[in-house]
Amino acid sequence: MLIGVVTVIFSPEPNIKRNPIKKIKHQFGFVIAFALAIFVFILIYSSLDNPFSRKEPIENFLFAFVRLFLCFLGSGIATYFLSQFKFFPKKTAYNVYAKPILEFVSRYGNVAIAILLLIGLYRIADVVMGVMANIFYLEKGFNISEIATYSKFFGVFATILGGFIGGYSAIRYGTIKALFVGGVIAAASNLLFSWLALSEPSIKLLILVITADNISSGFAGAAFVVYLSALTSIKFTATQYALFSSIMLFLPKLLAGYAGSIVDLMGYSYFYIFTALLGLPVLILIFWIGKIAPIKD
């Protein structure tokens, strides 16, 4: 991480006009409003009990989605009332939070929703599969040292290799093409886990599957970062990228929380096929967005 820190320190600031928050009381108001929004979020989340705790995972998932929606709604209402009482300036809040979002929507128009949907779904096959990987290795009969060696050590180098290939491909062949290939191989690598689930325990097959998965994950991750970076405006880079990276993991992490229940229903082999199929809508979105809203490489 030190390389990135040093690079940022010595990089020049963009030559753009800024409207900094000058008054300490405004800064204090924003901090208090943010803390209150988090408190309301936690309060609502902890107050709503799950009535479907012993039922099907689909019902649990839908309840979790509704509960999170209510939490965000409550936080938003609390923040709105604070703004009405002039706890912090509305104009500053608009410039800091609303303006970057409106700029993105105005720049891409009707395609903005499709782009946000692509961002929210691109890593879903990889994330949902990944949370069950270590448990799967153990239940398959591999020991902890083997998992640590091939998944957590050599897997890191495979991910870095995939990242280099993905970054080069985005530069050489274009961001959309690299994004599409990344989506294909990220979903297809999950089918290798299905093969591993049906096969007898084999170290060679484990190494093959882990290496392929990490290379594809690194490739897709690098291509995706390039795509997200290309979507941001230089005026609102930090806010827009923070929004994109948050949307990127929201739905995948939410669904991944129920991966264990899905495995109990399907078994590992069908579960990995299911996660691969989750990547198909992503490919359709990439193809469509690439036609109507191409990125200038």
C-alpha positions in Angstrom: 0.0 0.0 0.0 3.0 2.3 0.6 3.5 2.6 -3.2 0.1 4.0 -3.7 0.4 6.4 -0.7 3.7 7.9 -1.9 2.3 8.2 -5.4 -0.7 10.2 -4.2 1.4 12.4 -2.0 3.6 13.5 -4.9 0.8 13.7 -7.5 -0.3 17.3 -8.3 -3.9 18.3 -7.4 -6.2 18.7 -10.4 -6.6 22.3 -11.5 -10.3 22.7 -10.8 -12.4 25.1 -8.9 -13.4 23.9 -5.5 -15.9 25.1 -2.9 -14.5 23.9 0.4 -16.5 24.0 3.6 -14.9 26.9 5.4 -16.9 27.1 8.6 -16.1 24.8 11.4 -19.7 24.6 12.5 -20.7 23.3 9.0 -18.1 20.6 9.3 -19.4 19.7 12.8 -22.9 19.7 11.5 -22.0 17.2 8.7 -20.2 14.9 11.2 -23.2 14.9 13.6 -25.7 14.3 10.8 -23.5 11.4 9.5 -23.3 9.9 13.0 -27.0 10.2 13.5 -27.8 8.6 10.2 -25.6 5.6 11.2 -27.3 5.4 14.6 -30.8 5.4 13.0 -29.6 2.7 10.5 -28.4 0.5 13.3 -31.4 1.1 15.5 -33.9 0.2 12.7 -31.8 -2.9 11.7 -31.6 -4.2 15.3 -35.3 -3.5 15.9 -36.7 -5.6 13.0 -36.7 -9.3 13.8 -36.7 -11.8 11.0 -40.0 -13.7 10.9 -38.7 -16.1 8.3 -35.6 -17.3 10.2 -36.6 -20.9 9.9 -38.0 -20.8 6.3 -36.5 -20.9 2.8 -33.4 -18.8 2.1 -35.3 -16.8 -0.6 -37.7 -15.5 2.0 -34.8 -14.6 4.3 -33.0 -12.8 1.4 -36.1 -10.8 0.5 -36.6 -9.8 4.2 -33.0 -8.7 4.4 -33.4 -6.6 1.3 -36.6 -5.0 2.7 -34.9 -4.4 6.1 -31.9 -2.7 4.5 -34.2 -0.5 2.4 -36.1 0.6 5.5 -32.8 1.3 7.3 -31.6 3.5 4.4 -35.0 5.2 4.3 -34.9 6.0 8.0 -31.4 7.4 7.8 -32.4 9.5 4.8 -35.5 10.9 6.7 -33.4 11.7 9.8 -30.9 13.6 7.6 -33.6 15.4 5.8 -35.1 16.7 9.1 -31.7 17.9 10.2 -31.3 19.8 6.9 -34.8 21.4 7.4 -33.7 22.7 10.8 -30.6 24.1 9.2 -28.3 21.9 11.1 -26.0 22.0 8.0 -26.3 24.1 4.8 -28.5 22.6 2.1 -26.5 24.1 -0.7 -23.3 22.5 0.6 -25.0 19.1 1.0 -26.3 19.4 -2.6 -22.8 20.2 -3.9 -21.2 17.4 -2.0 -23.7 14.6 -2.4 -26.4 15.3 -4.9 -24.4 17.2 -7.6 -22.0 14.3 -8.4 -24.9 11.9 -8.8 -26.9 14.3 -11.0 -23.8 15.0 -13.1 -23.4 11.3 -13.8 -27.1 10.9 -14.7 -27.1 13.9 -16.9 -24.0 12.7 -18.7 -25.3 9.2 -19.5 -29.1 9.9 -19.5 -31.3 6.8 -19.7 -28.3 4.6 -19.9 -27.2 5.6 -16.4 -29.5 3.1 -14.7 -28.2 0.3 -16.9 -24.6 1.2 -16.1 -25.4 1.2 -12.4 -27.0 -2.1 -12.8 -23.9 -3.5 -14.5 -21.7 -2.1 -11.7 -24.0 -3.8 -9.1 -23.9 -7.2 -10.9 -20.5 -7.4 -12.4 -18.7 -9.2 -9.5 -21.8 -11.2 -8.3 -20.7 -14.5 -9.7 -17.2 -14.2 -8.2 -18.3 -12.8 -4.8 -21.1 -15.3 -4.2 -18.9 -18.2 -5.1 -15.9 -17.0 -3.1 -17.5 -16.9 0.3 -18.0 -20.7 0.2 -14.5 -21.6 -1.2 -12.6 -22.3 2.0 -15.5 -24.3 3.5 -15.8 -26.3 0.3 -12.0 -27.1 0.3 -12.3 -28.4 3.9 -15.4 -30.5 3.2 -13.8 -31.9 0.1 -11.0 -33.3 2.2 -8.1 -30.9 1.7 -6.2 -29.9 4.9 -5.5 -26.3 6.1 -1.9 -26.2 5.0 -2.8 -27.2 1.4 -5.5 -24.5 1.3 -3.1 -21.9 2.7 -0.4 -22.8 0.3 -2.3 -23.0 -2.9 -5.2 -20.6 -2.3 -3.7 -17.9 0.0 -0.1 -17.9 -1.2 0.2 -19.0 -4.8 -3.3 -17.7 -5.4 -2.2 -14.1 -4.7 0.5 -14.3 -7.4 -2.1 -15.7 -9.8 -4.4 -12.8 -9.0 -1.6 -10.3 -9.6 -0.8 -12.0 -12.9 -4.4 -11.8 -13.9 -4.5 -8.1 -13.0 -1.6 -7.4 -15.2 -3.2 -9.2 -18.1 -6.5 -7.5 -17.5 -5.0 -4.0 -17.3 -2.9 -4.6 -20.5 -6.0 -6.0 -22.3 -8.0 -2.9 -21.4 -5.3 -0.7 -22.8 -4.6 -2.8 -25.9 -8.1 -4.0 -26.9 -10.4 -1.5 -25.2 -12.2 -1.3 -21.9 -15.5 -2.8 -23.0 -13.9 -5.8 -24.6 -11.7 -6.5 -21.6 -14.7 -6.1 -19.4 -16.7 -8.7 -21.4 -13.8 -11.2 -21.5 -13.4 -10.7 -17.7 -17.1 -11.4 -17.2 -16.9 -14.6 -19.3 -13.8 -16.1 -17.6 -15.0 -15.1 -14.1 -18.3 -16.9 -14.6 -16.7 -19.8 -16.5 -14.1 -20.4 -13.7 -16.9 -21.2 -11.4 -17.7 -24.3 -13.6 -14.3 -25.6 -12.7 -15.3 -25.7 -9.0 -18.4 -27.7 -10.1 -16.0 -30.1 -11.7 -13.8 -30.2 -8.6 -16.9 -30.9 -6.5 -17.8 -34.0 -8.6 -14.2 -35.3 -8.8 -12.1 -37.2 -6.3 -9.9 -35.0 -4.1 -6.7 -34.2 -6.2 -4.0 -31.6 -5.4 -3.2 -31.1 -9.1 -6.9 -30.4 -9.8 -7.1 -28.1 -6.8 -4.1 -26.1 -8.1 -5.5 -25.9 -11.6 -8.9 -24.7 -10.3 -7.5 -22.1 -7.8 -5.0 -20.8 -10.4 -7.7 -20.4 -13.1 -10.1 -18.8 -10.6 -7.5 -16.3 -9.3 -6.2 -15.3 -12.8 -9.8 -14.8 -14.0 -10.7 -12.8 -10.8 -7.6 -10.6 -11.2 -8.3 -10.0 -14.9 -12.0 -9.1 -14.3 -11.0 -6.9 -11.3 -8.4 -4.9 -13.2 -10.8 -4.4 -16.2 -13.5 -3.3 -13.9 -11.4 -0.8 -12.1 -10.4 0.7 -15.5 -14.1 0.9 -16.4 -15.2 2.5 -13.2 -12.3 5.1 -13.5 -13.5 5.9 -17.0 -17.0 6.6 -15.8 -16.0 9.2 -13.2 -15.8 13.0 -13.9 -12.7 14.8 -12.9 -14.8 17.3 -11.0 -16.4 14.6 -8.8 -13.9 11.7 -9.0 -13.8 10.8 -5.3 -17.6 10.9 -4.7 -18.5 9.1 -7.9 -15.9 6.4 -7.5 -17.0 5.9 -3.8 -20.6 5.5 -5.1 -19.6 3.0 -7.8 -17.4 0.9 -5.5 -20.2 0.8 -2.9 -22.8 -0.3 -5.4 -20.3 -2.9 -6.8 -20.4 -5.0 -3.6 -23.9 -4.3 -2.1 -26.0 -6.9 -3.9 -23.2 -9.5 -4.3 -22.4 -9.3 -0.5 -26.1 -9.4 0.3 -26.7 -12.5 -1.7 -23.4 -14.1 -0.6 -24.7 -14.1 3.0 -27.2 -16.8 2.0 -24.7 -18.9 0.0 -24.6 -21.5 2.7 -28.3 -22.0 2.6 -28.2 -22.3 -1.2 -25.5 -25.0 -0.9 -27.7 -26.9 1.5 -30.5 -26.8 -1.1 -28.5 -27.6 -4.2 -25.2 -29.1 -3.2 -21.8 -27.7 -4.2 -21.8 -28.8 -7.8 -25.1 -27.2 -8.7 -24.3 -24.2 -6.5 -21.2 -23.4 -8.6 -23.2 -23.8 -11.8 -25.8 -21.4 -10.3 -23.1 -18.8 -9.6 -21.8 -19.2 -13.1 -25.3 -18.5 -14.5 -25.5 -15.3 -12.4 -22.9 -13.9 -14.7 -25.0 -14.2 -17.9 -27.1 -11.1 -17.4 -23.8 -9.2 -16.8 -22.6 -10.2 -20.3 -25.8 -9.1 -21.9 -25.6 -5.7 -20.1 -21.9 -5.2 -21.2 -22.8 -6.0 -24.8 -25.8 -3.6 -24.8 -24.0 -0.8 -23.0 -21.0 -1.2 -25.2 -23.2 -0.5 -28.2 -25.1 2.6 -26.9 -22.6 4.1 -24.4 -19.1 3.1 -25.4 -16.1 4.2 -23.4 -13.5 6.4 -25.1 -10.2 4.5 -24.6 
